[in-house]
């Protein structure tokens, strides 16, 4: 089956699978290759790339790779190797940038509020465990749990941002293509599906119903994919 997949898509899938297996064998790779918040000491520059090849579970990587397998080959053949690679990795970087910006704004807002409430936020950041038994107000608890802890202890993993860029580019270049969706009995044009997913992702992130998913990373990747596809669409066959 792999021989029928265009080389760039095939190699990206293989690399994701290899890294996933390697992380299972050597769990310490999660500390080095996942993306931390850039203001934390655990953050390393290479993580803005390596996080795209890390996945938190078998279902996570399975869904991402099946999605890439569905949309990637057509784009790779349409755009050519170079533009396809640019699309994939810039979308992943866009995902990291938007999600990090959102985290930074949330973190700064909570930091300011906690200082106003008299909570020693610097001490908590330096040694969270020492504050485990500290009596604080419900407001402080909510700010720490909802806006500080996800930044301090969360890690960004997955190819979803890059793949959302691929999906957005596909929807931009082939808007009338129909795709099957679970629980919907008839195929739906992709130009209708993508906006619903993007709006849903924004709502889930803003309302805090994330379920551990970096929804704004999906949005960031989709924005980059859409922009690149719009730029390339008029010249799609001229430069291939």
BALOBA-1460 file (C-alpha; in Angstrom, 3 decimals):
// residues 240
<rec num="1" residu="x" x="0.000" y="0.000" z="0.000"/>
<rec num="2" residu="x" x="2.817" y="2.406" z="0.875"/>
<rec num="3" residu="x" x="4.214" y="2.129" z="-2.639"/>
<rec num="4" residu="x" x="1.052" y="3.724" z="-4.035"/>
<rec num="5" residu="x" x="1.385" y="6.828" z="-1.814"/>
<rec num="6" residu="x" x="3.417" y="9.758" z="-3.231"/>
<rec num="7" residu="x" x="6.892" y="9.919" z="-1.629"/>
<rec num="8" residu="x" x="6.549" y="13.024" z="0.565"/>
<rec num="9" residu="x" x="3.279" y="11.912" z="2.137"/>
<rec num="10" residu="x" x="4.603" y="8.381" z="2.499"/>
<rec num="11" residu="x" x="7.801" y="9.499" z="4.222"/>
<rec num="12" residu="x" x="5.927" y="11.839" z="6.589"/>
<rec num="13" residu="x" x="3.637" y="8.978" z="7.617"/>
<rec num="14" residu="x" x="6.565" y="6.599" z="8.103"/>
<rec num="15" residu="x" x="8.508" y="9.160" z="10.138"/>
<rec num="16" residu="x" x="5.506" y="9.773" z="12.386"/>
<rec num="17" residu="x" x="5.105" y="6.042" z="12.976"/>
<rec num="18" residu="x" x="8.819" y="5.580" z="13.704"/>
<rec num="19" residu="x" x="8.869" y="8.466" z="16.197"/>
<rec num="20" residu="x" x="5.697" y="7.195" z="17.863"/>
<rec num="21" residu="x" x="7.218" y="3.750" z="18.371"/>
<rec num="22" residu="x" x="10.520" y="5.262" z="19.532"/>
<rec num="23" residu="x" x="8.678" y="7.329" z="22.155"/>
<rec num="24" residu="x" x="6.951" y="4.193" z="23.417"/>
<rec num="25" residu="x" x="10.309" y="2.457" z="23.799"/>
<rec num="26" residu="x" x="12.076" y="5.548" z="25.186"/>
<rec num="27" residu="x" x="9.488" y="7.661" z="27.074"/>
<rec num="28" residu="x" x="12.123" y="10.303" z="27.827"/>
<rec num="29" residu="x" x="11.793" y="11.435" z="24.211"/>
<rec num="30" residu="x" x="8.497" y="13.040" z="25.204"/>
<rec num="31" residu="x" x="10.437" y="15.507" z="27.355"/>
<rec num="32" residu="x" x="12.780" y="16.499" z="24.527"/>
<rec num="33" residu="x" x="10.598" y="16.410" z="21.419"/>
<rec num="34" residu="x" x="7.209" y="17.678" z="22.642"/>
<rec num="35" residu="x" x="6.716" y="21.444" z="22.539"/>
<rec num="36" residu="x" x="6.707" y="23.330" z="25.840"/>
<rec num="37" residu="x" x="5.636" y="26.912" z="26.422"/>
<rec num="38" residu="x" x="8.571" y="29.032" z="25.150"/>
<rec num="39" residu="x" x="9.024" y="30.864" z="28.477"/>
<rec num="40" residu="x" x="9.670" y="27.615" z="30.335"/>
<rec num="41" residu="x" x="13.211" y="26.231" z="30.782"/>
<rec num="42" residu="x" x="12.068" y="22.913" z="29.259"/>
<rec num="43" residu="x" x="11.488" y="24.602" z="25.911"/>
<rec num="44" residu="x" x="14.113" y="23.971" z="23.219"/>
<rec num="45" residu="x" x="14.163" y="25.525" z="19.769"/>
<rec num="46" residu="x" x="13.897" y="22.215" z="17.918"/>
<rec num="47" residu="x" x="10.545" y="21.478" z="19.556"/>
<rec num="48" residu="x" x="8.725" y="23.786" z="17.137"/>
<rec num="49" residu="x" x="9.435" y="21.105" z="14.514"/>
<rec num="50" residu="x" x="9.712" y="17.866" z="16.492"/>
<rec num="51" residu="x" x="6.334" y="18.276" z="18.211"/>
<rec num="52" residu="x" x="4.714" y="17.670" z="14.819"/>
<rec num="53" residu="x" x="5.917" y="14.056" z="14.959"/>
<rec num="54" residu="x" x="4.860" y="13.317" z="18.543"/>
<rec num="55" residu="x" x="1.477" y="11.817" z="19.417"/>
<rec num="56" residu="x" x="-0.196" y="11.142" z="22.739"/>
<rec num="57" residu="x" x="-1.987" y="7.919" z="21.880"/>
<rec num="58" residu="x" x="-2.508" y="5.281" z="19.218"/>
<rec num="59" residu="x" x="-5.869" y="6.792" z="18.230"/>
<rec num="60" residu="x" x="-4.250" y="10.221" z="17.944"/>
<rec num="61" residu="x" x="-1.645" y="9.117" z="15.423"/>
<rec num="62" residu="x" x="-4.090" y="6.804" z="13.638"/>
<rec num="63" residu="x" x="-6.594" y="9.593" z="13.019"/>
<rec num="64" residu="x" x="-3.898" y="12.045" z="11.907"/>
<rec num="65" residu="x" x="-2.201" y="9.643" z="9.525"/>
<rec num="66" residu="x" x="-5.477" y="8.457" z="7.990"/>
<rec num="67" residu="x" x="-6.444" y="12.079" z="7.401"/>
<rec num="68" residu="x" x="-3.074" y="12.833" z="5.816"/>
<rec num="69" residu="x" x="-3.404" y="9.699" z="3.689"/>
<rec num="70" residu="x" x="-6.821" y="10.926" z="2.504"/>
<rec num="71" residu="x" x="-5.887" y="14.496" z="1.540"/>
<rec num="72" residu="x" x="-2.105" y="14.575" z="1.184"/>
<rec num="73" residu="x" x="-1.524" y="12.591" z="-2.030"/>
<rec num="74" residu="x" x="-3.798" y="14.790" z="-4.134"/>
<rec num="75" residu="x" x="-2.131" y="17.965" z="-2.879"/>
<rec num="76" residu="x" x="1.339" y="16.529" z="-3.302"/>
<rec num="77" residu="x" x="0.597" y="15.727" z="-6.936"/>
<rec num="78" residu="x" x="-1.072" y="19.102" z="-7.536"/>
<rec num="79" residu="x" x="1.444" y="21.349" z="-5.804"/>
<rec num="80" residu="x" x="4.648" y="19.415" z="-6.355"/>
<rec num="81" residu="x" x="7.125" y="18.265" z="-3.716"/>
<rec num="82" residu="x" x="8.552" y="21.653" z="-2.772"/>
<rec num="83" residu="x" x="5.311" y="23.562" z="-2.250"/>
<rec num="84" residu="x" x="3.724" y="20.581" z="-0.516"/>
<rec num="85" residu="x" x="6.563" y="20.421" z="2.013"/>
<rec num="86" residu="x" x="6.358" y="24.179" z="2.539"/>
<rec num="87" residu="x" x="2.607" y="23.873" z="3.093"/>
<rec num="88" residu="x" x="2.972" y="21.061" z="5.603"/>
<rec num="89" residu="x" x="5.688" y="22.538" z="7.787"/>
<rec num="90" residu="x" x="4.531" y="26.167" z="7.634"/>
<rec num="91" residu="x" x="1.074" y="24.995" z="8.678"/>
<rec num="92" residu="x" x="2.634" y="23.184" z="11.620"/>
<rec num="93" residu="x" x="4.561" y="26.314" z="12.567"/>
<rec num="94" residu="x" x="1.413" y="28.411" z="12.229"/>
<rec num="95" residu="x" x="-0.362" y="26.016" z="14.553"/>
<rec num="96" residu="x" x="2.396" y="26.341" z="17.140"/>
<rec num="97" residu="x" x="2.457" y="30.134" z="16.834"/>
<rec num="98" residu="x" x="-1.285" y="30.703" z="17.283"/>
<rec num="99" residu="x" x="-1.651" y="28.211" z="20.124"/>
<rec num="100" residu="x" x="1.398" y="29.656" z="21.914"/>
<rec num="101" residu="x" x="0.077" y="33.195" z="21.486"/>
<rec num="102" residu="x" x="-3.268" y="32.155" z="22.982"/>
<rec num="103" residu="x" x="-1.504" y="30.465" z="25.912"/>
<rec num="104" residu="x" x="0.630" y="33.556" z="26.471"/>
<rec num="105" residu="x" x="-2.418" y="35.843" z="26.595"/>
<rec num="106" residu="x" x="-4.195" y="33.478" z="28.985"/>
<rec num="107" residu="x" x="-1.094" y="33.181" z="31.132"/>
<rec num="108" residu="x" x="-0.513" y="36.947" z="31.300"/>
<rec num="109" residu="x" x="-4.125" y="37.604" z="32.202"/>
<rec num="110" residu="x" x="-4.084" y="35.017" z="34.986"/>
<rec num="111" residu="x" x="-0.678" y="36.184" z="36.211"/>
<rec num="112" residu="x" x="-1.968" y="39.746" z="36.625"/>
<rec num="113" residu="x" x="-5.166" y="38.646" z="38.378"/>
<rec num="114" residu="x" x="-3.309" y="36.360" z="40.783"/>
<rec num="115" residu="x" x="-0.901" y="39.136" z="41.723"/>
<rec num="116" residu="x" x="-3.848" y="41.429" z="42.426"/>
<rec num="117" residu="x" x="-5.348" y="38.726" z="44.653"/>
<rec num="118" residu="x" x="-2.122" y="38.532" z="46.657"/>
<rec num="119" residu="x" x="-1.186" y="35.026" z="45.528"/>
<rec num="120" residu="x" x="2.558" y="34.369" z="45.301"/>
<rec num="121" residu="x" x="2.500" y="33.347" z="41.659"/>
<rec num="122" residu="x" x="6.283" y="33.489" z="41.272"/>
<rec num="123" residu="x" x="6.696" y="31.095" z="44.189"/>
<rec num="124" residu="x" x="4.103" y="28.759" z="42.732"/>
<rec num="125" residu="x" x="5.793" y="28.743" z="39.335"/>
<rec num="126" residu="x" x="9.187" y="28.054" z="40.939"/>
<rec num="127" residu="x" x="7.865" y="25.172" z="43.075"/>
<rec num="128" residu="x" x="4.248" y="24.136" z="42.405"/>
<rec num="129" residu="x" x="4.395" y="21.157" z="44.758"/>
<rec num="130" residu="x" x="5.135" y="23.324" z="47.804"/>
<rec num="131" residu="x" x="1.782" y="25.063" z="47.283"/>
<rec num="132" residu="x" x="-0.248" y="21.847" z="47.188"/>
<rec num="133" residu="x" x="-1.584" y="22.270" z="50.726"/>
<rec num="134" residu="x" x="-1.817" y="26.078" z="50.699"/>
<rec num="135" residu="x" x="-5.317" y="27.388" z="51.463"/>
<rec num="136" residu="x" x="-6.441" y="29.745" z="48.716"/>
<rec num="137" residu="x" x="-9.751" y="31.113" z="47.485"/>
<rec num="138" residu="x" x="-11.884" y="29.346" z="44.894"/>
<rec num="139" residu="x" x="-11.100" y="32.139" z="42.411"/>
<rec num="140" residu="x" x="-7.365" y="31.542" z="42.808"/>
<rec num="141" residu="x" x="-7.833" y="27.791" z="42.437"/>
<rec num="142" residu="x" x="-9.743" y="28.261" z="39.188"/>
<rec num="143" residu="x" x="-7.201" y="30.676" z="37.730"/>
<rec num="144" residu="x" x="-4.319" y="28.373" z="38.579"/>
<rec num="145" residu="x" x="-6.001" y="25.204" z="37.326"/>
<rec num="146" residu="x" x="-7.497" y="26.667" z="34.154"/>
<rec num="147" residu="x" x="-4.874" y="29.158" z="32.962"/>
<rec num="148" residu="x" x="-1.558" y="28.586" z="34.769"/>
<rec num="149" residu="x" x="-1.250" y="24.805" z="35.077"/>
<rec num="150" residu="x" x="-1.997" y="24.071" z="31.398"/>
<rec num="151" residu="x" x="0.914" y="26.342" z="30.469"/>
<rec num="152" residu="x" x="3.305" y="24.987" z="33.114"/>
<rec num="153" residu="x" x="2.529" y="21.299" z="32.707"/>
<rec num="154" residu="x" x="1.030" y="21.052" z="29.227"/>
<rec num="155" residu="x" x="2.932" y="19.938" z="26.152"/>
<rec num="156" residu="x" x="1.938" y="20.417" z="22.541"/>
<rec num="157" residu="x" x="2.148" y="17.263" z="20.442"/>
<rec num="158" residu="x" x="0.795" y="16.017" z="17.164"/>
<rec num="159" residu="x" x="0.689" y="16.606" z="13.434"/>
<rec num="160" residu="x" x="-2.857" y="17.972" z="13.606"/>
<rec num="161" residu="x" x="-1.871" y="21.591" z="12.920"/>
<rec num="162" residu="x" x="0.099" y="20.641" z="9.809"/>
<rec num="163" residu="x" x="-2.677" y="18.316" z="8.651"/>
<rec num="164" residu="x" x="-5.335" y="20.992" z="9.143"/>
<rec num="165" residu="x" x="-3.212" y="23.125" z="6.830"/>
<rec num="166" residu="x" x="-3.364" y="20.325" z="4.268"/>
<rec num="167" residu="x" x="-7.142" y="20.044" z="4.668"/>
<rec num="168" residu="x" x="-7.612" y="23.809" z="4.352"/>
<rec num="169" residu="x" x="-5.453" y="23.915" z="1.225"/>
<rec num="170" residu="x" x="-7.436" y="21.026" z="-0.254"/>
<rec num="171" residu="x" x="-10.711" y="22.811" z="0.519"/>
<rec num="172" residu="x" x="-9.372" y="25.980" z="-1.107"/>
<rec num="173" residu="x" x="-8.144" y="24.287" z="-4.279"/>
<rec num="174" residu="x" x="-10.949" y="21.733" z="-4.596"/>
<rec num="175" residu="x" x="-13.919" y="23.304" z="-2.742"/>
<rec num="176" residu="x" x="-16.609" y="21.225" z="-4.446"/>
<rec num="177" residu="x" x="-14.999" y="17.871" z="-3.653"/>
<rec num="178" residu="x" x="-17.276" y="15.726" z="-1.502"/>
<rec num="179" residu="x" x="-16.115" y="13.782" z="1.530"/>
<rec num="180" residu="x" x="-17.810" y="11.284" z="3.784"/>
<rec num="181" residu="x" x="-18.324" y="12.249" z="7.428"/>
<rec num="182" residu="x" x="-19.187" y="9.957" z="10.300"/>
<rec num="183" residu="x" x="-22.904" y="9.941" z="11.223"/>
<rec num="184" residu="x" x="-23.842" y="11.901" z="8.068"/>
<rec num="185" residu="x" x="-25.385" y="9.550" z="5.471"/>
<rec num="186" residu="x" x="-24.452" y="11.558" z="2.368"/>
<rec num="187" residu="x" x="-21.130" y="13.058" z="1.198"/>
<rec num="188" residu="x" x="-20.675" y="16.762" z="1.958"/>
<rec num="189" residu="x" x="-18.694" y="19.329" z="-0.026"/>
<rec num="190" residu="x" x="-15.449" y="20.101" z="1.768"/>
<rec num="191" residu="x" x="-15.994" y="23.875" z="1.436"/>
<rec num="192" residu="x" x="-18.907" y="23.507" z="3.871"/>
<rec num="193" residu="x" x="-17.157" y="21.148" z="6.262"/>
<rec num="194" residu="x" x="-14.007" y="23.154" z="6.944"/>
<rec num="195" residu="x" x="-15.688" y="26.382" z="8.196"/>
<rec num="196" residu="x" x="-17.836" y="24.361" z="10.611"/>
<rec num="197" residu="x" x="-14.754" y="22.618" z="12.002"/>
<rec num="198" residu="x" x="-12.849" y="25.901" z="12.364"/>
<rec num="199" residu="x" x="-15.716" y="27.714" z="14.086"/>
<rec num="200" residu="x" x="-16.246" y="24.725" z="16.356"/>
<rec num="201" residu="x" x="-12.548" y="24.656" z="17.264"/>
<rec num="202" residu="x" x="-12.561" y="28.350" z="18.174"/>
<rec num="203" residu="x" x="-15.688" y="27.974" z="20.315"/>
<rec num="204" residu="x" x="-14.283" y="24.958" z="22.158"/>
<rec num="205" residu="x" x="-10.996" y="26.736" z="22.898"/>
<rec num="206" residu="x" x="-12.554" y="30.008" z="24.012"/>
<rec num="207" residu="x" x="-15.112" y="28.294" z="26.247"/>
<rec num="208" residu="x" x="-12.459" y="26.068" z="27.794"/>
<rec num="209" residu="x" x="-14.036" y="22.811" z="26.605"/>
<rec num="210" residu="x" x="-10.774" y="21.602" z="25.122"/>
<rec num="211" residu="x" x="-10.662" y="18.030" z="26.382"/>
<rec num="212" residu="x" x="-6.880" y="18.246" z="26.267"/>
<rec num="213" residu="x" x="-6.924" y="19.155" z="22.569"/>
<rec num="214" residu="x" x="-5.109" y="22.225" z="21.233"/>
<rec num="215" residu="x" x="-8.033" y="23.435" z="19.130"/>
<rec num="216" residu="x" x="-6.422" y="26.757" z="18.229"/>
<rec num="217" residu="x" x="-3.457" y="24.846" z="16.820"/>
<rec num="218" residu="x" x="-5.888" y="23.389" z="14.283"/>
<rec num="219" residu="x" x="-7.086" y="26.887" z="13.470"/>
<rec num="220" residu="x" x="-3.526" y="28.206" z="13.095"/>
<rec num="221" residu="x" x="-2.617" y="25.417" z="10.706"/>
<rec num="222" residu="x" x="-5.795" y="25.918" z="8.682"/>
<rec num="223" residu="x" x="-5.160" y="29.655" z="8.346"/>
<rec num="224" residu="x" x="-1.682" y="29.063" z="6.936"/>
<rec num="225" residu="x" x="-2.937" y="26.335" z="4.599"/>
<rec num="226" residu="x" x="-5.715" y="28.580" z="3.316"/>
<rec num="227" residu="x" x="-3.373" y="31.535" z="2.714"/>
<rec num="228" residu="x" x="-0.779" y="29.465" z="0.873"/>
<rec num="229" residu="x" x="-3.394" y="27.770" z="-1.279"/>
<rec num="230" residu="x" x="-4.931" y="31.124" z="-2.215"/>
<rec num="231" residu="x" x="-1.493" y="32.434" z="-3.207"/>
<rec num="232" residu="x" x="-0.659" y="29.365" z="-5.257"/>
<rec num="233" residu="x" x="-4.090" y="28.745" z="-6.776"/>
<rec num="234" residu="x" x="-3.753" y="31.217" z="-9.656"/>
<rec num="235" residu="x" x="-0.360" y="29.815" z="-10.617"/>
<rec num="236" residu="x" x="-0.960" y="26.179" z="-9.744"/>
<rec num="237" residu="x" x="0.178" y="24.808" z="-13.090"/>
<rec num="238" residu="x" x="2.615" y="27.507" z="-14.078"/>
<rec num="239" residu="x" x="5.362" y="26.601" z="-11.622"/>
<rec num="240" residu="x" x="4.958" y="22.853" z="-11.181"/>
